[in-house]
């Protein structure tokens, strides 16, 4: 590529794409602005025009618009494509982009199945393309600090276990019109790949690998209870999960949640070490462990064996002091604390050759997906499932019908 501004194409203009455009605007506000959103693409004309108008308003230039990303690839000179598509479209669109010489930043999860993800990773290797997985969760300051607390600070001793539990009543159903498209495809297993375990749960699975290391085995029971009776996978879409994870370093923990429990709700997300515990009370932390929005930042409390406590506001300066200025700027360039913005900036820097690699490439994203899929494979088989057997393809009963639908061999 030339020294000109990095030319990005955005494929898919749903809700998450808006976050990407807003994050591009923050990059420009922070002086990380050597890029242009050259084109946006979506079959939905209304959503497409709304995204183009938002980009023009926030970025100062209206991108070209396309209904078909293949036409966009033919007509535009692009350095990278930011894919914000339904899960079942990730593998075909990303491979088409890479074959056209365009690097890819792909929204999570990587592919709809392990086989689909493997095709994507192999295409990146074959074409020499950067394929980065959009997981803003692990790139947040709270998550990076917690990784340091658990593994390097010594404040909690040796990590031992975790208990992550959340229960909430079902939300009232809409009866005033058709479901939004985003809700429709998420309820279609052949397009989504699964339910909450696969969607928001991908953040948790990737985040736990980041915090605790590689997962060894999963034992899970995933059910649907919203209709007043228990229905099991694969016929149901889970709204309730009970699962036990063992890690290759010997740690064990539980991940359990329900979105269909009438009456009293509760949430507790706790990590335990030999010398203390770390908790958070952020809403929806069962998926987004330490989340950040424009309205509030990550919160948590470290409690040591002797009762001494540290809030996140007290821990963050300690974490910053543990890093060199160069390390801090690499993780938080120009004090950027936005995980969406960071993944876009990091992607551009990797394509430019200013970084050796992205933090989460296709092969790493495949490992996080394998943890999600191990939950489903265990829930279907009723057995403990080794994540490595999911990665190798030895265990794929849950995924097989999805692969068949998409013609993935």
ABEGO torsion letter per residue (X at the ends): XBABBBBBBBBEABAAAAAAAAAAAAAAAAGBABBBBABBBBABAAAAAAAAAAAAAAAGBBBBBBABAAAAAAABBBABBBBBBBAAAAAAAAAAAAAAGBBBBBBOBABABAAAAAAAAAAAAAAGBBBBBBBAAAABAAAAAAAAAAAAAGAAEBBABBBBBBBBBBBBBBAAEBBBAAAAAAABAAAAGEBAAABAAAAAAAAAAAAAEBBABBBBBBBBAAAGBBBBOAABBBABBBBBBBBAAGBBBBBBBBAABBEBBBBBBBBBBAAEBBBBABBGAAABABBBBAABBBBBBBBBAAGBBBBAAAAAAAAAAABBAAAAAAABBGGBABAAAAAAAAAAAAAAGABABBABBAAAAAAAAAAAAAAAAAAAAGBBBBAAAAAAGABAAAAAAAAAAAGBX
